[in-house]
Structures are given as structure tokens and as C-alpha cells.
Amino acid sequence: MENAVRGLRAGRRRSVVAGCLALAALSAPAGAARAAAPADPVEPGVPTYLVATAFDRGLTSGAKGEYGDQARFTDRAGQYGQALTFEKKTGSGPYDNGYVIRTNRPGNENTLCHYYGRAVLTTDENCRRNPWVVEAKGDAFLLKTRWDGEYLYLAASASIDGDRQLYAKSRYVDDGRRFAEFKAVRAR
């Protein structure tokens, strides 16, 4: 039996082939036609350790500073520090959606905030209302928040053993600090 498409003129042949490809795409399962959206790496409401992937350290709090307890990395690799809870925040503005991040400890100073380049744990009243946003980066994620028209990312000093402070850093400032990539580890 002779191939019916072979006997058609070149222009008509392309139309028939394009039509067959379009029909095949429509009949494919929806999941195969488009890539699945990446899953959110944090679970709202579930106690979680936030662990920096580059040096396997979690977050804890340090001495009380002017704006609240200083958020910092744990003393040694393998320590996960204090558990945190991500609370989903939604709003009507373009920068109102993200997470409020709280420590799971008693007391008033339990919201992760940023003040003048440092990350601190403070009360809700003293914290700017901009939520933290998860930005996927391979198998890890970055945490960023809005500040005066740009995003600030959680960052670490180049020498984590000498300076365990957690910082908030702009993409436009080269201060030797690097953005901290995190993974979420469910607390036991």
C-alpha cells in the first residue's frame, strides 16, 4: 500500500504533518504536556529547622541587640539550632505574599526580621510587615524580603567560624558576604 502523505505536494505534506503533531499534543496527558510546578520547599505550620547547605548549620539566637535577639548560625556543623515555623501570609499587594518566620520558643521576641543589614528575632510590632519569600535554587532555596524597592537575601559571612551572624544582603552590595542557601528539615 502506498503512503498517502508521500503523494501530496510539499506544502500540503507539511500541513498534514503539522496537523498530526498538533493532534498528538492535544491527546497527550496534561501532566506530560507541561512541566510540573516545583513543590514549595517549606510546609506552613510545621516546625522546621532551617539549615544552610554550604556549611550544614542551623539557626539559633545570640545576644540581645538594639533591635532584638541576633539571629545567627549554630556553633558547629551538624547542629540544627532552633526550630522555626513558616506561617503563610497572603495579601492584595504584589509584595504581600510569602511567609512570616517564627521561632518555636516562649517569649515575645520570636519573629525573624531584618534591621540595617542584620537578621534579628523581634516582636511583630517591631518587624516590618514584608514577608519572606522562598526562591528556589536547585535542591536548595534562598530567603528574601522586600526593603525599600529591592530584595534583601539572608546571607552569611565569608568566614562562618569567625562570624556566625545572619545578615540581610542586597544583590547590589559586594561586602564579602554570600547568600545563604537553605534546606528545610522537619523538626522531630
C-alpha positions as CSV (number, residue, x, y, z in Angstrom):
1,M,0.0,0.0,0.0
2,E,1.4,3.4,-1.0
3,N,1.9,6.0,1.7
4,A,-0.9,8.6,1.2
5,V,1.2,11.5,2.5
6,R,4.1,10.8,0.0
7,G,1.8,11.5,-2.9
8,L,0.9,15.1,-1.7
9,R,2.7,18.2,-2.8
10,A,5.4,19.5,-0.4
11,G,3.2,22.4,1.1
12,R,0.2,20.1,1.6
13,R,2.5,17.4,3.1
14,R,3.8,19.9,5.8
15,S,0.2,20.9,6.7
16,V,-0.8,17.2,7.2
17,V,2.3,16.5,9.3
18,A,1.8,19.7,11.4
19,G,-1.9,18.7,11.9
20,C,-0.9,15.2,13.1
21,L,1.7,16.6,15.5
22,A,-0.9,19.1,16.9
23,L,-3.4,16.3,17.4
24,A,-0.8,14.1,19.2
25,A,0.0,17.0,21.5
26,L,-3.7,17.5,22.4
27,S,-4.2,13.8,23.1
28,A,-1.2,13.6,25.4
29,P,-1.9,13.6,29.2
30,A,-1.9,17.0,30.7
31,G,1.0,16.2,33.0
32,A,3.2,15.2,30.2
33,A,2.4,18.3,28.1
34,R,3.7,20.7,30.7
35,A,6.3,20.5,33.4
36,A,5.0,20.2,36.9
37,A,5.3,23.2,39.1
38,P,8.0,22.9,41.7
39,A,6.8,22.0,45.2
40,D,7.2,24.6,47.9
41,P,10.2,23.5,50.0
42,V,8.7,24.6,53.3
43,E,5.5,23.4,54.9
44,P,3.4,26.1,56.6
45,G,2.7,25.5,60.2
46,V,5.2,22.6,60.6
47,P,8.2,23.1,63.0
48,T,11.2,23.1,60.7
49,Y,15.0,23.5,61.0
50,L,16.4,26.0,58.5
51,V,19.8,24.6,57.6
52,A,22.4,26.4,55.5
53,T,23.5,23.8,52.9
54,A,27.1,25.2,52.4
55,F,28.2,24.6,56.0
56,D,25.4,22.3,57.5
57,R,24.4,24.7,60.3
58,G,21.0,25.7,61.5
59,L,19.9,28.9,63.0
60,T,19.8,30.0,66.7
61,S,19.7,33.3,68.5
62,G,22.5,35.2,70.2
63,A,22.9,38.2,72.5
64,K,20.2,40.7,72.6
65,G,21.0,43.6,70.3
66,E,19.4,47.0,69.9
67,Y,16.5,45.7,67.8
68,G,16.1,42.2,69.2
69,D,17.9,38.9,69.7
70,Q,20.6,38.5,67.0
71,A,19.8,35.6,64.6
72,R,23.0,33.6,64.0
73,F,24.2,30.2,62.8
74,T,24.9,27.4,65.2
75,D,28.5,26.8,66.6
76,R,29.3,23.6,64.7
77,A,28.3,21.8,61.6
78,G,25.6,19.2,62.1
79,Q,23.8,21.4,64.7
80,Y,20.3,22.4,63.5
81,G,19.6,25.0,66.2
82,Q,16.1,26.2,66.9
83,A,13.0,25.0,65.1
84,L,11.1,27.6,63.1
85,T,7.6,27.8,61.8
86,F,6.6,29.3,58.5
87,E,3.2,31.0,58.5
88,K,1.7,31.7,55.1
89,K,0.9,35.4,54.6
90,T,-1.3,36.5,51.7
91,G,-2.4,40.0,50.8
92,S,-3.7,42.1,47.9
93,G,-0.4,43.8,47.0
94,P,2.3,42.5,44.8
95,Y,4.7,42.1,47.7
96,D,2.3,40.9,50.4
97,N,2.6,37.2,49.8
98,G,5.2,35.0,51.5
99,Y,5.9,33.8,55.0
100,V,6.2,35.1,58.5
101,I,9.0,33.1,60.1
102,R,8.8,32.4,63.9
103,T,10.9,30.5,66.3
104,N,9.3,27.8,68.4
105,R,10.2,29.2,71.8
106,P,8.4,31.0,74.5
107,G,8.6,34.8,74.8
108,N,7.7,37.7,72.7
109,E,10.8,38.1,70.5
110,N,10.2,35.3,68.0
111,T,9.7,36.8,64.5
112,L,12.6,36.7,62.1
113,C,13.2,40.2,60.8
114,H,15.9,42.3,59.3
115,Y,17.3,45.6,60.6
116,Y,20.1,47.5,58.9
117,G,21.8,44.5,57.4
118,R,21.4,42.1,60.3
119,A,18.7,39.5,60.8
120,V,17.2,39.6,64.3
121,L,14.4,37.9,66.2
122,T,12.0,40.5,67.4
123,T,8.3,41.2,68.2
124,D,5.7,41.5,65.4
125,E,5.3,45.2,66.3
126,N,8.9,46.0,65.7
127,C,9.2,44.0,62.5
128,R,8.5,45.4,59.0
129,R,5.4,43.8,57.5
130,N,7.2,42.5,54.4
131,P,7.1,38.7,54.3
132,W,9.9,36.3,53.5
133,V,9.7,34.8,50.0
134,V,11.2,31.4,49.1
135,E,13.3,31.5,45.9
136,A,14.2,28.0,44.6
137,K,17.8,27.4,43.7
138,G,18.5,23.8,42.6
139,D,17.9,21.5,45.5
140,A,18.0,24.4,48.0
141,F,16.4,27.8,48.3
142,L,17.1,31.4,49.2
143,L,15.0,33.5,51.5
144,K,14.4,37.1,50.5
145,T,12.2,40.0,51.6
146,R,11.4,43.5,50.2
147,W,13.2,46.5,51.5
148,D,12.8,50.0,50.0
149,G,12.3,48.9,46.4
150,E,14.7,45.9,46.3
151,Y,15.0,42.4,47.8
152,L,17.3,41.6,50.7
153,Y,18.5,38.0,51.0
154,L,19.6,36.1,54.1
155,A,23.4,35.9,53.9
156,A,26.5,34.6,55.8
157,S,30.0,36.0,56.4
158,A,32.7,34.5,54.2
159,S,34.2,33.1,57.4
160,I,31.4,31.3,59.2
161,D,33.6,30.1,62.0
162,G,34.7,33.7,62.8
163,D,31.3,35.4,62.3
164,R,28.2,33.3,62.8
165,Q,25.8,36.3,62.4
166,L,23.0,36.0,60.0
167,Y,22.8,39.1,57.7
168,A,20.4,40.6,55.2
169,K,22.2,41.4,52.0
170,S,21.3,43.2,48.7
171,R,22.3,41.8,45.3
172,Y,23.9,45.2,44.6
173,V,26.3,45.4,47.5
174,D,29.6,43.5,47.4
175,D,30.6,43.2,51.1
176,G,32.2,39.8,51.1
177,R,29.1,38.1,52.4
178,R,27.4,35.4,50.3
179,F,23.8,34.5,50.0
180,A,22.9,31.5,52.3
181,E,21.2,28.6,50.5
182,F,18.9,26.6,52.8
183,K,17.1,23.4,53.1
184,A,14.1,22.8,55.3
185,V,14.5,19.8,57.7
186,R,11.3,18.8,59.5
187,A,11.8,19.0,63.3
188,R,11.2,15.8,65.3
